[in-house]
Each structure stands twice: as structure tokens, then as C-alpha cells.
């Protein structure tokens, strides 16, 4: 078997193994990315699963299980090389792919997202925004121009955009989503509050509901108040 064929089969095996990774593990990967980046800032060269456990409030056993889904990366008695593990997590998360993004909806949320350092830190470059407001079109947000919605399909193709961030009203979500098909787009980060599913077009959608996070917090606080009241009644 030649080297090229071996490499291809190895890649296929890795792809197959990643397709079976539990969703909960995938959701934790960005946390590893953030904490490892912080360790690098602290000039830490190695870290144990126990140390990561204290930082992340995840058991050391869970950390080892998570990382074993992708090959482990650690050595018994040594722990993890921080730089190496960070590089592997970046690779898994696609940080080094150079993804290009566009924001549809240049309102307060869209502008705030573009102006944050979040995209740059994760290897994503925002190349354009789109809006219907003629007072906004022609301006720039950061280094990205605001373009008219009439040019959406054309410019997504021309700019080779991989990811679109939707920050427009919920009522516009379906119409705009239908326009994203056949633009070469690969993913949508959806803040509209409308559940979108574009799998039939080969586009991955991450539906974000900020209110859900707030309500989860409210539940936890309310639950804590309830437990406190029950304890008081027992006294």
C-alpha cells in the first residue's frame, strides 16, 4: 500500500471517528480552546487533567474521555503539552481553516458582533455586512463594508463567504435563508430566534437563542429561592 493511500485511509478513519463524537463533547471543545489559550498566556508548558478539571469545573475523568474521542494527546505521568493540545483543539474546531464570514443585518447586534475580537481570535474574518437601510449601506463596520441586500447572493459568491451570521428580524429569517442556498455557503450562525434547518442544502445551521440562556439562569435563581424557602419552613 503506497503512502498516499495510507494517508487517505487514515483521514477517512479519523473522519468516521469524529462523526460519532457525542454532541456534549463537541459543545465542550470551545471551553478547552479558551482555557488552553489562557494557560498559554500564563506561559504554562504542560497541564494535567486534574489541573484542567479545577479550571473548567469538569471531572478529570470526563476531560480524559473527551480528549480520547480525538486521540488522547496526553502522556501518563506527564499530562498534556499545552501548546500541542491547543494546536490540536484549534485543528479540530477549524480555527486554522481561514473561514470567511458575512453578517446579514447591520443593526446593533450585528455591529457589536463584528466589533468584538471574537472572530479574529477564532480564525474567522468578517468580510462584509448586508442591510436594507440606505443610511447604513456604504458605511463600514470595523474593516468590513455594509452592502445592499440586493447584492447578497452575488457578493457571497464573489467574496467566497463560508459562514453567514443572521442578525435580522425573525420575520425575515425564512426569506433570507432561502436566498443563501446555492451561494457556496457552508454554515449559518442564526440569531433571528427562528429555528432554521438547511441540511437539505448542505448548509450547517447553529440556532442561537439568547433568551434561552437567560431563562435557564432565571430558573436556577428561582430554584435556589425555592429551596431556601423550603429550608426556612423546615426550621
N, C-alpha and C positions, 0 to 999 in steps of 0.2 A: 504494500500500500504506500503510495507516494505521500510526501509531506503535505502537499496541498489538500489531498483528500482527507488525511488525518485531521488537519486543521478544520476543514469544513464539518466533519462529523463531530468534532469536539464542540464547535459552535452550536450545532443542532442539538447536541445533548444538553448544553448549558441553557439554550432557549427553552427546551422541553421542561427542564427542571424549574426554571423561573415561572413557567406558566402554571405550575402547581403550588406556588408560594401563597400561603394564606393571606387574605386581604388585610388582616390585622397586622401582619408582619410588614407589609408594604406601607401601611399607614404610619408605622414607627420609623421607617427609614429616614424621613426628613429630620426626625429628632436626633438620630445618630449623626447626621450631617451637621446639625447645629452644634451639638456638644463636642464633637471631634474638632470642629473649627475653633471652638473656644479653647480646647486643650492645646491646639497649635499656637494660638495667641499667647498661651501661658508657657510656651517652649517645652511642653511635655513631649517626651520622645516615645514613651510607652505607657500603656494603661491596662489594668486588669479588668475582668468582667465585674469584680466586686466594686472597684472604683467607679466604673460606669454606672453600676447599679445605684450607688449612693447619689450620683448626679442626676440620674434620669428617673429615679423612683420606680424602677423596673427591676425585678429579681435578676440576679446574676445568671441563674439557670435560663431564664427567658431570653436574656441577651445572647447567651451561647447558642440557644436553639434558633433564634432569629438569624444570626450570622452563619450558622451551619447550613441554612437554606441556600446560601450562595457560595459555600466552600469553606467556611470557618474563619480563615485568615489569622488565627491565633496559634500560639505555641504553648504547650503545657509548661508551667513554671516560669514563663516569660510574660504572657499576656498578649497584648496587641501592639504592634508598631503603629503609632498614631498616624504618621504621615501616610503609611501604606494603606491602613484601613480607611482613612479619609479619601484617598485616591480611589479605592475600590468602591466605596459608597457613592462617590461622585460619578463613577463609571456606570454603576447600576441605575442611578437616578437620571442619567443622561445630561449631567451638568456640563460635560465636555463636548456635547454634540453641536453647540453653537446654534441653538434654536432661535428663530426669528419670530417675533410676536407683533400683533396689531391689536389695538383696543377699539372696540366699536361702542361709542358712547363717550364723548369727551366732556361729561359733566363732572361734578365734584368727586365722585368715587373714581372714575376713570383717570382723572388728572392726579388724584392722590396716589393711586397705584403706580402710575408712570414715574412720579417724582420720588418714590421711595427707592432705596438701594436694593430692594428685594430681588428684582430681575437680574441686575448685574452680578450680584453675589451668587446667583444660581445659574449663571452662564446663558441667560436669555437676554436678547437685545430687542427693545421695542423700536420698531422702525416706522410706525405710523399710527395715527388715530383717525377715526371716522366719525362724522357727526352731520346732522341736518341743519344745525344752527349756522346761518350765514355769517354771524358775527364771530363765530369761533373758527370756522373754516378759513384756512390761510394763515392761522397763527401756529405757534409751536408750543409743545409741552416737553420740557427738557430739550432733547435734541430731535424730537420726533414731530413731523408736520401733521397738522389736522387736515384731512382730506374730505371732500364731499362724499356722501353716501352713494351718489350716483356712480362713483368710480370704484365701489367696493370690490366687485368680482375682478375687474381688470387689474387693480393695483395689488390685490392679494396675490394674484398670479405673477405680476411683474416683479414684485418685491420678494417673491419666494417665501411667503409667510408660512410658518409651520403651525403656529398657535394663535388663536384669537381669544381675546378676553372680552366677554359681553357684559357691559355695564349700562345697559339701556333699559327702558321701562319693560315690565313684564308683558304688557300688551303687544310689544313689538318683537318678542322673542321668536315666535314661530316663523314669522315672515323673514326675519334676518337669517335665522338658521337655515331656511330653505335656500337662501342665496349663497350659503357657504359651500354647498355641495359642488363638486367638480372644479374647485379652485386650487386643488393640491394641498389643502389644509389637512393637518394631521390630528389636531386636538383643539378643544374648546373649554375654556375656564369660564363657567357660566354663573354670573352674579344676578341674573334677572329675577330669580325667585320662581321661575317656571322650569319644571323638570323637562329636560331635553334628552332625546335619545337619537343619535345619528350613526349608530353602529351599522345600519344598512348601507351607509355611505362610506364606511371605513374610517369614520372620524370618532375619536375617543372624546367623551364629554365628562368633565368633572363639575357636577352641580353643587354650587356653594350656597348654603342658606345661613347667613349670618345670624338671623333671628333664632335659628335652632340652637346655636351655641348659647345665646343669651337666655333662652328658655331653660336649657339644661342647667345653667348657673342658678337661675331663679328657683328651679326645682330643688337643687341641692341646698340652697339657703333656706327655702321654705321647709324642707325635710328636716334640716337642723333645728329650726324653730319648733317644729312639731315634736321632735324627740326631747328638746329641752323642756317644753311644756309638760310632756308625759312624765319626765323625771320629777318635775316640781309637784305634780299631782301625787306621785308616789311617796313624797316626803311627809 
